[in-house]
Every structure is written in structure tokens, then in C-alpha cells.
Amino acid sequence: MSTLALIPVRGGSKGILRKNIRLVADKPLIGYTIENARQTRGVDRAVVSMDDSEIAAVFEQYGFIQFNS
């Protein structure tokens, strides 16, 4: 059995704009979610869905685009 983790990321926010790419301890906030998906037993693949090209550029810079275990 294969398990897919889908991580939706929005560019807009009512509270803090672009919060998903803001750095927290030298890493974008969404990076913590992606790293946890990578480390979760049983998850074979994670896909990030986003609506913003700037966010996509940050994901590419940090190597967060997609992984296969």
C-alpha cells in the first residue's frame, strides 16, 4: 500500500502575509511540515500544492519541491 501526503500552501493570509515562507530558526515555516512528512513512517510520497510562484521559488531553493522515499 502506498501513502501520499498532500500539503496545501496558500500565498495569501488574513493575518500574516506570506507566513509559509517566513523564516523561523533559519528555515521557512512550511519546511517543518515538509520535513515531518518526510520522516513519517508509511508516507511514500509528498506533494505540495501552491498558488504562488514566489512560494514555488522558495520551495525549490530549499529542496522542498517533492520527495520519494
C-alpha positions in Angstrom: 0.0 0.0 0.0 1.3 3.5 -0.9 0.5 6.6 1.1 0.6 10.1 -0.4 0.8 13.2 1.8 -0.7 16.3 0.2 0.4 19.6 1.7 -1.6 22.7 0.5 0.2 26.0 0.8 -1.5 29.4 0.2 0.3 32.6 -0.6 -2.3 34.8 1.0 -3.3 35.0 4.6 -5.6 37.3 6.6 -3.2 37.6 9.5 0.4 37.3 8.3 1.1 37.7 4.6 3.4 35.0 3.2 3.7 33.3 6.5 4.5 29.9 5.0 7.8 31.2 3.6 8.8 33.4 6.6 11.9 32.2 8.3 11.7 30.5 11.7 15.1 29.5 13.0 16.7 29.9 9.6 14.0 27.7 7.8 10.8 28.6 6.1 7.8 27.8 8.3 6.4 25.3 5.8 9.7 23.5 5.9 8.9 22.0 9.2 5.7 20.4 7.8 7.5 19.0 4.9 10.3 17.6 7.0 7.7 15.9 9.2 6.1 14.4 6.2 9.5 13.0 5.0 10.0 11.4 8.4 6.5 10.0 8.9 6.6 6.2 8.6 4.3 4.9 5.9 4.3 8.1 3.8 5.9 7.2 0.4 5.4 10.5 -1.4 4.6 14.1 -0.5 3.3 16.7 -2.9 3.0 20.4 -2.2 0.2 22.3 -3.8 0.7 26.0 -4.0 -0.9 29.1 -5.7 2.1 31.4 -5.8 5.3 31.4 -8.0 7.3 33.2 -5.2 6.5 30.3 -2.8 7.5 27.8 -5.5 10.9 29.5 -5.8 11.5 29.3 -2.1 10.5 25.6 -2.1 12.9 24.9 -4.9 15.7 26.8 -3.1 15.3 24.7 0.0 14.8 21.4 -1.9 11.2 21.1 -0.7 9.5 20.5 -4.1 8.9 16.7 -3.9 10.4 13.6 -2.5 10.2 9.9 -2.9 11.3 7.6 -0.1 
